Amino acid sequence: MAKVAVLGYGTVGSGVVEVLDTNAAEVAKSAGEALELKYILDLRDFPGDKHEAQVVHDIDIILNDPEVEVICETMGGIEPALTFEKRALEAGKSVCTSNKELVAAHGPELVELAKKNNVSYLFEASVGGGIPVLRSLNDSLKHEKVDAITGILNGTTNYILTKMDKEGAAFETVLKQAQEKGYAERNPEADVEGYDACRKIAILASLMSGKHVQYEDIYTEGISKINIHDFEYARALNMSIKLLAMCKKNENGFFTIVAPFLVPYENPLASVNGVFNAIDVHGNMLGDVMFYGKGAGKNATASAVVADVIDIVKHKGKHIEVNMKAEKAVLSPKDNAVRNFFVRVSEDLEDQAKEVFGNDVEVVKRNSIPGEFAFVTESISEKDFEEKLWKMDSVKGYIRLY
């Protein structure tokens, strides 16, 4: 029987315990032996809880217990989680985590530390909740040359954009609804400014490149500038607006970006709505494969943590290889990326827009939005687009086309 400890008895931690309780028979069958929850680390006591006897307040009790083989870190944040994870790996205990902030910042060095101590470090739940995308990249798609990963990686922003599109409501109104429903935090900055999606694509990009893609190096734009008029134009173009996170290898190098994009209706990503996530992975032989599901939530995320525990127990005494080294990845600047852009200006700037961007721009007509001139540029590099944008007297907004 394998003994497990859970660090943090909040939303995800209590979910992990619930999965171990509720699906005990399925978990045992999958792991090849029963799993027993031995400890829960938390600052609080939980009187009346089914597992109150397993609650401890001192990490050393867990680290010094030779029976504990696997530690699930579901605390969140960098410290003390990082210190606890490092000490666990050094003590010869495998670790799995849902902590995207920590994995994005320190994942590669923790993978190397796990290898050095012949234990494993897994973090399926850090990206896409219960969607098994990391395991697929690390296992089923290991033989592929993965050259692009594009995803809707944040359920809060996807919910807001879907509501704005379907109900014609303003950003502030929908954000307030999302907060009331518990989909958005009181301080929603991490979601709406794209930082959460940025950390997740940093993890995916690190797995894709085998090096450490640091999230600070990723160009990131959020959705707070998108308004309801943008959606009217999008519909005229047969497109929807999605916050996409992507990493791509091409002749210009390896680059990654998080930003709102206009996505054609025929692309499956365009119809991913509400709090759902979707991740498109492109391999050189496989082509495109898409992963879809709830990207957050107690049970979905906890299920992914338990899947990692099972994997570790099945490979007892071995290090499970993860394609990540602590060497820093070099990203090519986004300047070289070539794409089309949708631009809105006031109608008195139509002549200037045609002079700057060329007479062949595709004009987007919306009679319901008076006083504007909107157009789609020809294919242009990010650098050239920025330079041309600077030449305009004023711009009401722009969105990239996918």
Secondary structure, 3 states (H helix, E strand, C coil): CEEEEEECCCHHHHHHHHHHHHCHHHHHHHHCCCEEEEEEECCCCCCCCCCHHHEECCHHHHHCCCCEEEEEECCCCCCCHHHHHHHHHHCCCEEEECCHHHHHHHHHHHHHHHHHCCCCEECHHHCCCCCCHHHHHHHHCCCCCEEEEEEECCHHHHHHHHHHHHHCCCHHHHHHHHHHHCCCCCCCHHHHCCHHHHHHHHHHHHHHHCCECCHHHCEECCCCCCCHHHHHHHHHCCEEEEEEEEEEEECCEEEEEEEEEEEECCCHHHHCCCCEEEEEEEECCCEEEEEEEECCCHHHHHHHHHHHHHHHHHCCCCCCCCCCCCCECCCCCHHHCEECEEEEEEHHHHHHHHHHHCCCCEEECCCCCCCEEEEECCCEEHHHHHHHHHHCCCCCEEEEEC
